[in-house]
Amino acid sequence: GAFMHRLAIALLSAGCLACGKTDTAAKPPVRTQREKDSALAGSQIPGAGGVGAALRASDTVSAHIRATDTVAP
């Protein structure tokens, strides 16, 4: 809902601020969006369960698509 939308904007904004730094020190490895979403889903932040449910639904659809792509005609 609206809370998750505001939370996503806040997280993205924080990430954008961090990306603007020009520090030449060793940078941590870049995390994929999937890794970020998975970390969020495992957190205690309100609404995190919805993120986890969305990831599971996405995995289910992806698995179904892969399964139908491998079926011989």
CHARMM-style PDB file with segment names, atoms N, HN, CA, C and O in Angstrom:
ATOM      1  N   GLY     1       0.805  -1.174   0.000  1.00  0.00      PROA
ATOM      2  CA  GLY     1       0.000   0.000   0.000  1.00  0.00      PROA
ATOM      3  C   GLY     1       0.856   1.248   0.000  1.00  0.00      PROA
ATOM      4  O   GLY     1       2.005   1.235  -0.441  1.00  0.00      PROA
ATOM      5  N   ALA     2       0.292   2.296   0.489  1.00  0.00      PROA
ATOM      6  HN  ALA     2      -0.642   2.305   0.848  1.00  0.00      PROA
ATOM      7  CA  ALA     2       0.969   3.588   0.496  1.00  0.00      PROA
ATOM      8  C   ALA     2       2.227   3.544   1.361  1.00  0.00      PROA
ATOM      9  O   ALA     2       3.241   4.152   1.018  1.00  0.00      PROA
ATOM     10  N   PHE     3       2.160   2.820   2.488  1.00  0.00      PROA
ATOM     11  HN  PHE     3       1.336   2.326   2.766  1.00  0.00      PROA
ATOM     12  CA  PHE     3       3.331   2.736   3.358  1.00  0.00      PROA
ATOM     13  C   PHE     3       4.503   2.084   2.634  1.00  0.00      PROA
ATOM     14  O   PHE     3       5.628   2.577   2.708  1.00  0.00      PROA
ATOM     15  N   MET     4       4.246   0.975   1.932  1.00  0.00      PROA
ATOM     16  HN  MET     4       3.332   0.574   1.872  1.00  0.00      PROA
ATOM     17  CA  MET     4       5.316   0.279   1.223  1.00  0.00      PROA
ATOM     18  C   MET     4       5.887   1.172   0.121  1.00  0.00      PROA
ATOM     19  O   MET     4       7.090   1.154  -0.137  1.00  0.00      PROA
ATOM     20  N   HSD     5       5.023   1.949  -0.525  1.00  0.00      PROA
ATOM     21  HN  HSD     5       4.045   1.964  -0.316  1.00  0.00      PROA
ATOM     22  CA  HSD     5       5.472   2.854  -1.576  1.00  0.00      PROA
ATOM     23  C   HSD     5       6.411   3.907  -0.980  1.00  0.00      PROA
ATOM     24  O   HSD     5       7.476   4.181  -1.534  1.00  0.00      PROA
ATOM     25  N   ARG     6       6.011   4.490   0.146  1.00  0.00      PROA
ATOM     26  HN  ARG     6       5.146   4.267   0.595  1.00  0.00      PROA
ATOM     27  CA  ARG     6       6.851   5.493   0.797  1.00  0.00      PROA
ATOM     28  C   ARG     6       8.158   4.872   1.284  1.00  0.00      PROA
ATOM     29  O   ARG     6       9.216   5.493   1.193  1.00  0.00      PROA
ATOM     30  N   LEU     7       8.081   3.645   1.802  1.00  0.00      PROA
ATOM     31  HN  LEU     7       7.221   3.140   1.876  1.00  0.00      PROA
ATOM     32  CA  LEU     7       9.276   2.954   2.270  1.00  0.00      PROA
ATOM     33  C   LEU     7      10.235   2.702   1.107  1.00  0.00      PROA
ATOM     34  O   LEU     7      11.440   2.918   1.235  1.00  0.00      PROA
ATOM     35  N   ALA     8       9.704   2.249  -0.014  1.00  0.00      PROA
ATOM     36  HN  ALA     8       8.725   2.073  -0.118  1.00  0.00      PROA
ATOM     37  CA  ALA     8      10.543   1.986  -1.184  1.00  0.00      PROA
ATOM     38  C   ALA     8      11.220   3.268  -1.663  1.00  0.00      PROA
ATOM     39  O   ALA     8      12.402   3.256  -2.007  1.00  0.00      PROA
ATOM     40  N   ILE     9      10.484   4.362  -1.687  1.00  0.00      PROA
ATOM     41  HN  ILE     9       9.524   4.373  -1.408  1.00  0.00      PROA
ATOM     42  CA  ILE     9      11.064   5.640  -2.113  1.00  0.00      PROA
ATOM     43  C   ILE     9      12.166   6.065  -1.149  1.00  0.00      PROA
ATOM     44  O   ILE     9      13.219   6.540  -1.573  1.00  0.00      PROA
ATOM     45  N   ALA    10      11.920   5.893   0.155  1.00  0.00      PROA
ATOM     46  HN  ALA    10      11.064   5.507   0.500  1.00  0.00      PROA
ATOM     47  CA  ALA    10      12.927   6.265   1.149  1.00  0.00      PROA
ATOM     48  C   ALA    10      14.187   5.418   0.985  1.00  0.00      PROA
ATOM     49  O   ALA    10      15.298   5.944   1.049  1.00  0.00      PROA
ATOM     50  N   LEU    11      14.025   4.120   0.775  1.00  0.00      PROA
ATOM     51  HN  LEU    11      13.122   3.693   0.723  1.00  0.00      PROA
ATOM     52  CA  LEU    11      15.183   3.247   0.604  1.00  0.00      PROA
ATOM     53  C   LEU    11      15.950   3.578  -0.668  1.00  0.00      PROA
ATOM     54  O   LEU    11      17.181   3.596  -0.672  1.00  0.00      PROA
ATOM     55  N   LEU    12      15.219   3.840  -1.747  1.00  0.00      PROA
ATOM     56  HN  LEU    12      14.219   3.826  -1.744  1.00  0.00      PROA
ATOM     57  CA  LEU    12      15.876   4.196  -3.003  1.00  0.00      PROA
ATOM     58  C   LEU    12      16.598   5.527  -2.880  1.00  0.00      PROA
ATOM     59  O   LEU    12      17.701   5.687  -3.402  1.00  0.00      PROA
ATOM     60  N   SER    13      15.987   6.478  -2.196  1.00  0.00      PROA
ATOM     61  HN  SER    13      15.091   6.349  -1.772  1.00  0.00      PROA
ATOM     62  CA  SER    13      16.615   7.783  -2.004  1.00  0.00      PROA
ATOM     63  C   SER    13      17.899   7.645  -1.203  1.00  0.00      PROA
ATOM     64  O   SER    13      18.912   8.256  -1.541  1.00  0.00      PROA
ATOM     65  N   ALA    14      17.862   6.858  -0.158  1.00  0.00      PROA
ATOM     66  HN  ALA    14      17.039   6.361   0.116  1.00  0.00      PROA
ATOM     67  CA  ALA    14      19.058   6.637   0.654  1.00  0.00      PROA
ATOM     68  C   ALA    14      20.155   5.983  -0.182  1.00  0.00      PROA
ATOM     69  O   ALA    14      21.330   6.330  -0.061  1.00  0.00      PROA
ATOM     70  N   GLY    15      19.764   5.048  -1.019  1.00  0.00      PROA
ATOM     71  HN  GLY    15      18.810   4.767  -1.117  1.00  0.00      PROA
ATOM     72  CA  GLY    15      20.728   4.385  -1.893  1.00  0.00      PROA
ATOM     73  C   GLY    15      21.326   5.346  -2.901  1.00  0.00      PROA
ATOM     74  O   GLY    15      22.521   5.271  -3.188  1.00  0.00      PROA
ATOM     75  N   CYS    16      20.520   6.248  -3.445  1.00  0.00      PROA
ATOM     76  HN  CYS    16      19.549   6.309  -3.211  1.00  0.00      PROA
ATOM     77  CA  CYS    16      21.014   7.222  -4.412  1.00  0.00      PROA
ATOM     78  C   CYS    16      21.991   8.188  -3.764  1.00  0.00      PROA
ATOM     79  O   CYS    16      22.988   8.565  -4.379  1.00  0.00      PROA
ATOM     80  N   LEU    17      21.718   8.591  -2.536  1.00  0.00      PROA
ATOM     81  HN  LEU    17      20.908   8.284  -2.037  1.00  0.00      PROA
ATOM     82  CA  LEU    17      22.635   9.487  -1.828  1.00  0.00      PROA
ATOM     83  C   LEU    17      23.979   8.810  -1.621  1.00  0.00      PROA
ATOM     84  O   LEU    17      25.027   9.439  -1.766  1.00  0.00      PROA
ATOM     85  N   ALA    18      23.948   7.540  -1.286  1.00  0.00      PROA
ATOM     86  HN  ALA    18      23.096   7.029  -1.169  1.00  0.00      PROA
ATOM     87  CA  ALA    18      25.193   6.800  -1.060  1.00  0.00      PROA
ATOM     88  C   ALA    18      25.965   6.625  -2.363  1.00  0.00      PROA
ATOM     89  O   ALA    18      27.195   6.604  -2.351  1.00  0.00      PROA
ATOM     90  N   CYS    19      25.260   6.497  -3.486  1.00  0.00      PROA
ATOM     91  HN  CYS    19      24.260   6.514  -3.496  1.00  0.00      PROA
ATOM     92  CA  CYS    19      25.920   6.293  -4.777  1.00  0.00      PROA
ATOM     93  C   CYS    19      26.645   7.546  -5.250  1.00  0.00      PROA
ATOM     94  O   CYS    19      27.577   7.447  -6.047  1.00  0.00      PROA
ATOM     95  N   GLY    20      26.242   8.715  -4.780  1.00  0.00      PROA
ATOM     96  HN  GLY    20      25.485   8.796  -4.132  1.00  0.00      PROA
ATOM     97  CA  GLY    20      26.834   9.963  -5.225  1.00  0.00      PROA
ATOM     98  C   GLY    20      28.197  10.250  -4.628  1.00  0.00      PROA
ATOM     99  O   GLY    20      28.847  11.208  -5.049  1.00  0.00      PROA
ATOM    100  N   LYS    21      28.652   9.480  -3.685  1.00  0.00      PROA
ATOM    101  HN  LYS    21      28.125   8.703  -3.343  1.00  0.00      PROA
ATOM    102  CA  LYS    21      29.944   9.712  -3.036  1.00  0.00      PROA
ATOM    103  C   LYS    21      31.075   9.398  -4.007  1.00  0.00      PROA
ATOM    104  O   LYS    21      30.983   8.475  -4.817  1.00  0.00      PROA
ATOM    105  N   THR    22      32.124  10.169  -3.912  1.00  0.00      PROA
ATOM    106  HN  THR    22      32.199  10.919  -3.255  1.00  0.00      PROA
ATOM    107  CA  THR    22      33.268   9.961  -4.795  1.00  0.00      PROA
ATOM    108  C   THR    22      34.458   9.392  -4.034  1.00  0.00      PROA
ATOM    109  O   THR    22      35.602   9.562  -4.455  1.00  0.00      PROA
ATOM    110  N   ASP    23      34.203   8.732  -2.939  1.00  0.00      PROA
ATOM    111  HN  ASP    23      33.273   8.594  -2.596  1.00  0.00      PROA
ATOM    112  CA  ASP    23      35.252   8.137  -2.128  1.00  0.00      PROA
ATOM    113  C   ASP    23      35.973   7.056  -2.926  1.00  0.00      PROA
ATOM    114  O   ASP    23      35.335   6.220  -3.566  1.00  0.00      PROA
ATOM    115  N   THR    24      37.306   7.074  -2.885  1.00  0.00      PROA
ATOM    116  HN  THR    24      37.824   7.753  -2.365  1.00  0.00      PROA
ATOM    117  CA  THR    24      38.076   6.088  -3.640  1.00  0.00      PROA
ATOM    118  C   THR    24      38.424   4.865  -2.803  1.00  0.00      PROA
ATOM    119  O   THR    24      39.122   3.970  -3.277  1.00  0.00      PROA
ATOM    120  N   ALA    25      37.948   4.816  -1.570  1.00  0.00      PROA
ATOM    121  HN  ALA    25      37.380   5.544  -1.184  1.00  0.00      PROA
ATOM    122  CA  ALA    25      38.209   3.659  -0.710  1.00  0.00      PROA
ATOM    123  C   ALA    25      37.526   2.428  -1.293  1.00  0.00      PROA
ATOM    124  O   ALA    25      36.649   2.532  -2.151  1.00  0.00      PROA
ATOM    125  N   ALA    26      37.943   1.271  -0.813  1.00  0.00      PROA
ATOM    126  HN  ALA    26      38.655   1.187  -0.116  1.00  0.00      PROA
ATOM    127  CA  ALA    26      37.347   0.015  -1.284  1.00  0.00      PROA
ATOM    128  C   ALA    26      35.848   0.041  -1.056  1.00  0.00      PROA
ATOM    129  O   ALA    26      35.374   0.348   0.038  1.00  0.00      PROA
ATOM    130  N   LYS    27      35.122  -0.281  -2.091  1.00  0.00      PROA
ATOM    131  HN  LYS    27      35.507  -0.530  -2.980  1.00  0.00      PROA
ATOM    132  CA  LYS    27      33.664  -0.258  -2.017  1.00  0.00      PROA
ATOM    133  C   LYS    27      33.146  -1.663  -1.760  1.00  0.00      PROA
ATOM    134  O   LYS    27      33.719  -2.642  -2.238  1.00  0.00      PROA
ATOM    135  N   PRO    28      32.062  -1.758  -1.005  1.00  0.00      PROA
ATOM    136  CA  PRO    28      31.483  -3.091  -0.789  1.00  0.00      PROA
ATOM    137  C   PRO    28      30.940  -3.629  -2.112  1.00  0.00      PROA
ATOM    138  O   PRO    28      30.639  -2.856  -3.022  1.00  0.00      PROA
ATOM    139  N   PRO    29      30.816  -4.932  -2.218  1.00  0.00      PROA
ATOM    140  CA  PRO    29      30.297  -5.503  -3.463  1.00  0.00      PROA
ATOM    141  C   PRO    29      28.891  -4.976  -3.755  1.00  0.00      PROA
ATOM    142  O   PRO    29      28.097  -4.749  -2.843  1.00  0.00      PROA
ATOM    143  N   VAL    30      28.607  -4.791  -5.017  1.00  0.00      PROA
ATOM    144  HN  VAL    30      29.253  -4.976  -5.758  1.00  0.00      PROA
ATOM    145  CA  VAL    30      27.300  -4.308  -5.435  1.00  0.00      PROA
ATOM    146  C   VAL    30      26.287  -5.434  -5.262  1.00  0.00      PROA
ATOM    147  O   VAL    30      26.511  -6.563  -5.698  1.00  0.00      PROA
ATOM    148  N   ARG    31      25.176  -5.108  -4.620  1.00  0.00      PROA
ATOM    149  HN  ARG    31      24.994  -4.191  -4.266  1.00  0.00      PROA
ATOM    150  CA  ARG    31      24.128  -6.103  -4.412  1.00  0.00      PROA
ATOM    151  C   ARG    31      23.086  -5.973  -5.517  1.00  0.00      PROA
ATOM    152  O   ARG    31      22.761  -4.869  -5.954  1.00  0.00      PROA
ATOM    153  N   THR    32      22.575  -7.100  -5.955  1.00  0.00      PROA
ATOM    154  HN  THR    32      22.839  -7.996  -5.600  1.00  0.00      PROA
ATOM    155  CA  THR    32      21.523  -7.081  -6.960  1.00  0.00      PROA
ATOM    156  C   THR    32      20.217  -6.653  -6.304  1.00  0.00      PROA
ATOM    157  O   THR    32      20.083  -6.682  -5.081  1.00  0.00      PROA
ATOM    158  N   GLN    33      19.264  -6.256  -7.129  1.00  0.00      PROA
ATOM    159  HN  GLN    33      19.374  -6.232  -8.123  1.00  0.00      PROA
ATOM    160  CA  GLN    33      17.958  -5.884  -6.593  1.00  0.00      PROA
ATOM    161  C   GLN    33      17.329  -7.063  -5.876  1.00  0.00      PROA
ATOM    162  O   GLN    33      16.656  -6.890  -4.860  1.00  0.00      PROA
ATOM    163  N   ARG    34      17.543  -8.253  -6.398  1.00  0.00      PROA
ATOM    164  HN  ARG    34      18.090  -8.394  -7.223  1.00  0.00      PROA
ATOM    165  CA  ARG    34      17.013  -9.462  -5.769  1.00  0.00      PROA
ATOM    166  C   ARG    34      17.583  -9.638  -4.359  1.00  0.00      PROA
ATOM    167  O   ARG    34      16.848  -9.966  -3.428  1.00  0.00      PROA
ATOM    168  N   GLU    35      18.897  -9.418  -4.204  1.00  0.00      PROA
ATOM    169  HN  GLU    35      19.494  -9.152  -4.961  1.00  0.00      PROA
ATOM    170  CA  GLU    35      19.534  -9.541  -2.896  1.00  0.00      PROA
ATOM    171  C   GLU    35      18.997  -8.488  -1.925  1.00  0.00      PROA
ATOM    172  O   GLU    35      18.760  -8.780  -0.752  1.00  0.00      PROA
ATOM    173  N   LYS    36      18.808  -7.275  -2.416  1.00  0.00      PROA
ATOM    174  HN  LYS    36      19.000  -7.038  -3.368  1.00  0.00      PROA
ATOM    175  CA  LYS    36      18.271  -6.208  -1.577  1.00  0.00      PROA
ATOM    176  C   LYS    36      16.844  -6.545  -1.133  1.00  0.00      PROA
ATOM    177  O   LYS    36      16.496  -6.394   0.038  1.00  0.00      PROA
ATOM    178  N   ASP    37      16.025  -7.004  -2.085  1.00  0.00      PROA
ATOM    179  HN  ASP    37      16.307  -7.127  -3.036  1.00  0.00      PROA
ATOM    180  CA  ASP    37      14.642  -7.352  -1.756  1.00  0.00      PROA
ATOM    181  C   ASP    37      14.583  -8.518  -0.787  1.00  0.00      PROA
ATOM    182  O   ASP    37      13.742  -8.542   0.112  1.00  0.00      PROA
ATOM    183  N   SER    38      15.474  -9.484  -0.965  1.00  0.00      PROA
ATOM    184  HN  SER    38      16.157  -9.465  -1.695  1.00  0.00      PROA
ATOM    185  CA  SER    38      15.508 -10.642  -0.082  1.00  0.00      PROA
ATOM    186  C   SER    38      15.884 -10.225   1.340  1.00  0.00      PROA
ATOM    187  O   SER    38      15.310 -10.719   2.310  1.00  0.00      PROA
ATOM    188  N   ALA    39      16.848  -9.315   1.458  1.00  0.00      PROA
ATOM    189  HN  ALA    39      17.314  -8.913   0.670  1.00  0.00      PROA
ATOM    190  CA  ALA    39      17.233  -8.819   2.778  1.00  0.00      PROA
ATOM    191  C   ALA    39      16.070  -8.072   3.423  1.00  0.00      PROA
ATOM    192  O   ALA    39      15.815  -8.222   4.618  1.00  0.00      PROA
ATOM    193  N   LEU    40      15.374  -7.276   2.636  1.00  0.00      PROA
ATOM    194  HN  LEU    40      15.581  -7.154   1.665  1.00  0.00      PROA
ATOM    195  CA  LEU    40      14.221  -6.539   3.142  1.00  0.00      PROA
ATOM    196  C   LEU    40      13.131  -7.506   3.592  1.00  0.00      PROA
ATOM    197  O   LEU    40      12.515  -7.304   4.638  1.00  0.00      PROA
ATOM    198  N   ALA    41      12.889  -8.557   2.807  1.00  0.00      PROA
ATOM    199  HN  ALA    41      13.389  -8.721   1.957  1.00  0.00      PROA
ATOM    200  CA  ALA    41      11.852  -9.534   3.134  1.00  0.00      PROA
ATOM    201  C   ALA    41      12.138 -10.232   4.461  1.00  0.00      PROA
ATOM    202  O   ALA    41      11.208 -10.607   5.175  1.00  0.00      PROA
ATOM    203  N   GLY    42      13.404 -10.407   4.793  1.00  0.00      PROA
ATOM    204  HN  GLY    42      14.160 -10.103   4.213  1.00  0.00      PROA
ATOM    205  CA  GLY    42      13.779 -11.081   6.029  1.00  0.00      PROA
ATOM    206  C   GLY    42      13.870 -10.157   7.225  1.00  0.00      PROA
ATOM    207  O   GLY    42      14.189 -10.604   8.327  1.00  0.00      PROA
ATOM    208  N   SER    43      13.599  -8.885   7.033  1.00  0.00      PROA
ATOM    209  HN  SER    43      13.340  -8.522   6.138  1.00  0.00      PROA
ATOM    210  CA  SER    43      13.713  -7.920   8.123  1.00  0.00      PROA
ATOM    211  C   SER    43      12.427  -7.844   8.940  1.00  0.00      PROA
ATOM    212  O   SER    43      11.420  -8.471   8.612  1.00  0.00      PROA
ATOM    213  N   GLN    44      12.490  -7.067   9.997  1.00  0.00      PROA
ATOM    214  HN  GLN    44      13.308  -6.557  10.263  1.00  0.00      PROA
ATOM    215  CA  GLN    44      11.330  -6.864  10.859  1.00  0.00      PROA
ATOM    216  C   GLN    44      10.553  -5.596  10.492  1.00  0.00      PROA
ATOM    217  O   GLN    44       9.661  -5.177  11.230  1.00  0.00      PROA
ATOM    218  N   ILE    45      10.887  -4.996   9.370  1.00  0.00      PROA
ATOM    219  HN  ILE    45      11.612  -5.336   8.771  1.00  0.00      PROA
ATOM    220  CA  ILE    45      10.204  -3.780   8.924  1.00  0.00      PROA
ATOM    221  C   ILE    45       8.758  -4.130   8.592  1.00  0.00      PROA
ATOM    222  O   ILE    45       8.504  -5.136   7.929  1.00  0.00      PROA
ATOM    223  N   PRO    46       7.800  -3.308   9.047  1.00  0.00      PROA
ATOM    224  CA  PRO    46       6.403  -3.576   8.710  1.00  0.00      PROA
ATOM    225  C   PRO    46       6.217  -3.653   7.192  1.00  0.00      PROA
ATOM    226  O   PRO    46       6.707  -2.802   6.448  1.00  0.00      PROA
ATOM    227  N   GLY    47       5.518  -4.665   6.760  1.00  0.00      PROA
ATOM    228  HN  GLY    47       5.120  -5.356   7.364  1.00  0.00      PROA
ATOM    229  CA  GLY    47       5.278  -4.862   5.333  1.00  0.00      PROA
ATOM    230  C   GLY    47       6.317  -5.729   4.657  1.00  0.00      PROA
ATOM    231  O   GLY    47       6.179  -6.051   3.477  1.00  0.00      PROA
ATOM    232  N   ALA    48       7.364  -6.118   5.389  1.00  0.00      PROA
ATOM    233  HN  ALA    48       7.476  -5.857   6.348  1.00  0.00      PROA
ATOM    234  CA  ALA    48       8.417  -6.946   4.795  1.00  0.00      PROA
ATOM    235  C   ALA    48       7.866  -8.294   4.338  1.00  0.00      PROA
ATOM    236  O   ALA    48       8.361  -8.874   3.372  1.00  0.00      PROA
ATOM    237  N   GLY    49       6.855  -8.785   5.024  1.00  0.00      PROA
ATOM    238  HN  GLY    49       6.454  -8.313   5.809  1.00  0.00      PROA
ATOM    239  CA  GLY    49       6.243 -10.055   4.618  1.00  0.00      PROA
ATOM    240  C   GLY    49       5.648  -9.971   3.227  1.00  0.00      PROA
ATOM    241  O   GLY    49       5.651 -10.955   2.487  1.00  0.00      PROA
ATOM    242  N   GLY    50       5.137  -8.802   2.865  1.00  0.00      PROA
ATOM    243  HN  GLY    50       5.135  -8.003   3.466  1.00  0.00      PROA
ATOM    244  CA  GLY    50       4.597  -8.600   1.518  1.00  0.00      PROA
ATOM    245  C   GLY    50       5.679  -8.680   0.465  1.00  0.00      PROA
ATOM    246  O   GLY    50       5.446  -9.185  -0.633  1.00  0.00      PROA
ATOM    247  N   VAL    51       6.864  -8.184   0.791  1.00  0.00      PROA
ATOM    248  HN  VAL    51       7.053  -7.773   1.683  1.00  0.00      PROA
ATOM    249  CA  VAL    51       7.985  -8.270  -0.136  1.00  0.00      PROA
ATOM    250  C   VAL    51       8.363  -9.738  -0.324  1.00  0.00      PROA
ATOM    251  O   VAL    51       8.616 -10.185  -1.443  1.00  0.00      PROA
ATOM    252  N   GLY    52       8.398 -10.483   0.784  1.00  0.00      PROA
ATOM    253  HN  GLY    52       8.192 -10.120   1.692  1.00  0.00      PROA
ATOM    254  CA  GLY    52       8.708 -11.907   0.694  1.00  0.00      PROA
ATOM    255  C   GLY    52       7.682 -12.662  -0.127  1.00  0.00      PROA
ATOM    256  O   GLY    52       8.038 -13.533  -0.921  1.00  0.00      PROA
ATOM    257  N   ALA    53       6.413 -12.336   0.057  1.00  0.00      PROA
ATOM    258  HN  ALA    53       6.124 -11.628   0.703  1.00  0.00      PROA
ATOM    259  CA  ALA    53       5.355 -12.991  -0.720  1.00  0.00      PROA
ATOM    260  C   ALA    53       5.498 -12.674  -2.196  1.00  0.00      PROA
ATOM    261  O   ALA    53       5.294 -13.547  -3.040  1.00  0.00      PROA
ATOM    262  N   ALA    54       5.845 -11.438  -2.519  1.00  0.00      PROA
ATOM    263  HN  ALA    54       6.011 -10.729  -1.834  1.00  0.00      PROA
ATOM    264  CA  ALA    54       6.033 -11.058  -3.917  1.00  0.00      PROA
ATOM    265  C   ALA    54       7.219 -11.803  -4.532  1.00  0.00      PROA
ATOM    266  O   ALA    54       7.157 -12.222  -5.688  1.00  0.00      PROA
ATOM    267  N   LEU    55       8.297 -11.970  -3.764  1.00  0.00      PROA
ATOM    268  HN  LEU    55       8.347 -11.631  -2.825  1.00  0.00      PROA
ATOM    269  CA  LEU    55       9.448 -12.717  -4.263  1.00  0.00      PROA
ATOM    270  C   LEU    55       9.087 -14.176  -4.523  1.00  0.00      PROA
ATOM    271  O   LEU    55       9.482 -14.751  -5.538  1.00  0.00      PROA
ATOM    272  N   ARG    56       8.330 -14.772  -3.595  1.00  0.00      PROA
ATOM    273  HN  ARG    56       8.009 -14.306  -2.770  1.00  0.00      PROA
ATOM    274  CA  ARG    56       7.920 -16.169  -3.787  1.00  0.00      PROA
ATOM    275  C   ARG    56       7.011 -16.301  -5.010  1.00  0.00      PROA
ATOM    276  O   ARG    56       7.138 -17.257  -5.774  1.00  0.00      PROA
ATOM    277  N   ALA    57       6.103 -15.357  -5.199  1.00  0.00      PROA
ATOM    278  HN  ALA    57       5.999 -14.579  -4.578  1.00  0.00      PROA
ATOM    279  CA  ALA    57       5.214 -15.396  -6.361  1.00  0.00      PROA
ATOM    280  C   ALA    57       6.021 -15.264  -7.651  1.00  0.00      PROA
ATOM    281  O   ALA    57       5.752 -15.953  -8.635  1.00  0.00      PROA
ATOM    282  N   SER    58       7.005 -14.379  -7.637  1.00  0.00      PROA
ATOM    283  HN  SER    58       7.223 -13.819  -6.838  1.00  0.00      PROA
ATOM    284  CA  SER    58       7.866 -14.196  -8.802  1.00  0.00      PROA
ATOM    285  C   SER    58       8.644 -15.473  -9.107  1.00  0.00      PROA
ATOM    286  O   SER    58       8.783 -15.861 -10.267  1.00  0.00      PROA
ATOM    287  N   ASP    59       9.147 -16.123  -8.062  1.00  0.00      PROA
ATOM    288  HN  ASP    59       9.034 -15.808  -7.120  1.00  0.00      PROA
ATOM    289  CA  ASP    59       9.876 -17.381  -8.244  1.00  0.00      PROA
ATOM    290  C   ASP    59       8.976 -18.451  -8.846  1.00  0.00      PROA
ATOM    291  O   ASP    59       9.401 -19.215  -9.713  1.00  0.00      PROA
ATOM    292  N   THR    60       7.730 -18.502  -8.381  1.00  0.00      PROA
ATOM    293  HN  THR    60       7.385 -17.881  -7.677  1.00  0.00      PROA
ATOM    294  CA  THR    60       6.778 -19.495  -8.881  1.00  0.00      PROA
ATOM    295  C   THR    60       6.508 -19.275 -10.361  1.00  0.00      PROA
ATOM    296  O   THR    60       6.512 -20.223 -11.146  1.00  0.00      PROA
ATOM    297  N   VAL    61       6.272 -18.023 -10.742  1.00  0.00      PROA
ATOM    298  HN  VAL    61       6.268 -17.253 -10.104  1.00  0.00      PROA
ATOM    299  CA  VAL    61       6.003 -17.709 -12.147  1.00  0.00      PROA
ATOM    300  C   VAL    61       7.231 -18.012 -12.996  1.00  0.00      PROA
ATOM    301  O   VAL    61       7.105 -18.580 -14.081  1.00  0.00      PROA
ATOM    302  N   SER    62       8.417 -17.640 -12.519  1.00  0.00      PROA
ATOM    303  HN  SER    62       8.520 -17.178 -11.637  1.00  0.00      PROA
ATOM    304  CA  SER    62       9.645 -17.911 -13.269  1.00  0.00      PROA
ATOM    305  C   SER    62       9.852 -19.414 -13.468  1.00  0.00      PROA
ATOM    306  O   SER    62      10.229 -19.857 -14.553  1.00  0.00      PROA
ATOM    307  N   ALA    63       9.606 -20.184 -12.422  1.00  0.00      PROA
ATOM    308  HN  ALA    63       9.300 -19.824 -11.540  1.00  0.00      PROA
ATOM    309  CA  ALA    63       9.756 -21.643 -12.524  1.00  0.00      PROA
ATOM    310  C   ALA    63       8.766 -22.213 -13.527  1.00  0.00      PROA
ATOM    311  O   ALA    63       9.101 -23.110 -14.301  1.00  0.00      PROA
ATOM    312  N   HSD    64       7.540 -21.688 -13.511  1.00  0.00      PROA
ATOM    313  HN  HSD    64       7.267 -20.959 -12.883  1.00  0.00      PROA
ATOM    314  CA  HSD    64       6.519 -22.166 -14.457  1.00  0.00      PROA
ATOM    315  C   HSD    64       6.932 -21.842 -15.889  1.00  0.00      PROA
ATOM    316  O   HSD    64       6.780 -22.673 -16.784  1.00  0.00      PROA
ATOM    317  N   ILE    65       7.450 -20.646 -16.103  1.00  0.00      PROA
ATOM    318  HN  ILE    65       7.573 -19.971 -15.375  1.00  0.00      PROA
ATOM    319  CA  ILE    65       7.881 -20.256 -17.451  1.00  0.00      PROA
ATOM    320  C   ILE    65       9.032 -21.131 -17.911  1.00  0.00      PROA
ATOM    321  O   ILE    65       9.048 -21.589 -19.054  1.00  0.00      PROA
ATOM    322  N   ARG    66      10.004 -21.368 -17.023  1.00  0.00      PROA
ATOM    323  HN  ARG    66       9.991 -20.996 -16.095  1.00  0.00      PROA
ATOM    324  CA  ARG    66      11.127 -22.241 -17.395  1.00  0.00      PROA
ATOM    325  C   ARG    66      10.637 -23.648 -17.721  1.00  0.00      PROA
ATOM    326  O   ARG    66      11.128 -24.283 -18.655  1.00  0.00      PROA
ATOM    327  N   ALA    67       9.673 -24.128 -16.953  1.00  0.00      PROA
ATOM    328  HN  ALA    67       9.274 -23.612 -16.195  1.00  0.00      PROA
ATOM    329  CA  ALA    67       9.152 -25.487 -17.183  1.00  0.00      PROA
ATOM    330  C   ALA    67       8.444 -25.578 -18.539  1.00  0.00      PROA
ATOM    331  O   ALA    67       8.599 -26.566 -19.256  1.00  0.00      PROA
ATOM    332  N   THR    68       7.679 -24.563 -18.885  1.00  0.00      PROA
ATOM    333  HN  THR    68       7.552 -23.759 -18.303  1.00  0.00      PROA
ATOM    334  CA  THR    68       6.968 -24.604 -20.167  1.00  0.00      PROA
ATOM    335  C   THR    68       7.907 -24.379 -21.333  1.00  0.00      PROA
ATOM    336  O   THR    68       7.627 -24.835 -22.442  1.00  0.00      PROA
ATOM    337  N   ASP    69       9.024 -23.682 -21.109  1.00  0.00      PROA
ATOM    338  HN  ASP    69       9.251 -23.312 -20.208  1.00  0.00      PROA
ATOM    339  CA  ASP    69       9.999 -23.462 -22.172  1.00  0.00      PROA
ATOM    340  C   ASP    69      10.771 -24.738 -22.502  1.00  0.00      PROA
ATOM    341  O   ASP    69      11.287 -24.875 -23.612  1.00  0.00      PROA
ATOM    342  N   THR    70      10.858 -25.672 -21.553  1.00  0.00      PROA
ATOM    343  HN  THR    70      10.439 -25.561 -20.652  1.00  0.00      PROA
ATOM    344  CA  THR    70      11.647 -26.868 -21.783  1.00  0.00      PROA
ATOM    345  C   THR    70      10.804 -28.046 -22.298  1.00  0.00      PROA
ATOM    346  O   THR    70      11.350 -29.108 -22.600  1.00  0.00      PROA
ATOM    347  N   VAL    71       9.509 -27.870 -22.397  1.00  0.00      PROA
ATOM    348  HN  VAL    71       9.066 -27.008 -22.152  1.00  0.00      PROA
ATOM    349  CA  VAL    71       8.639 -28.946 -22.887  1.00  0.00      PROA
ATOM    350  C   VAL    71       8.772 -29.027 -24.405  1.00  0.00      PROA
ATOM    351  O   VAL    71       8.609 -28.032 -25.111  1.00  0.00      PROA
ATOM    352  N   ALA    72       9.068 -30.214 -24.886  1.00  0.00      PROA
ATOM    353  HN  ALA    72       9.200 -31.022 -24.313  1.00  0.00      PROA
ATOM    354  CA  ALA    72       9.215 -30.412 -26.341  1.00  0.00      PROA
ATOM    355  C   ALA    72       7.838 -30.438 -26.994  1.00  0.00      PROA
ATOM    356  O   ALA    72       6.888 -30.963 -26.414  1.00  0.00      PROA
ATOM    357  N   PRO    73       7.723 -29.878 -28.188  1.00  0.00      PROA
ATOM    358  CA  PRO    73       6.416 -29.869 -28.894  1.00  0.00      PROA
ATOM    359  C   PRO    73       5.989 -31.231 -29.363  1.00  0.00      PROA
ATOM    360  OT1 PRO    73       4.924 -31.371 -29.964  1.00  0.00      PROA
TER     361      PRO     73
END
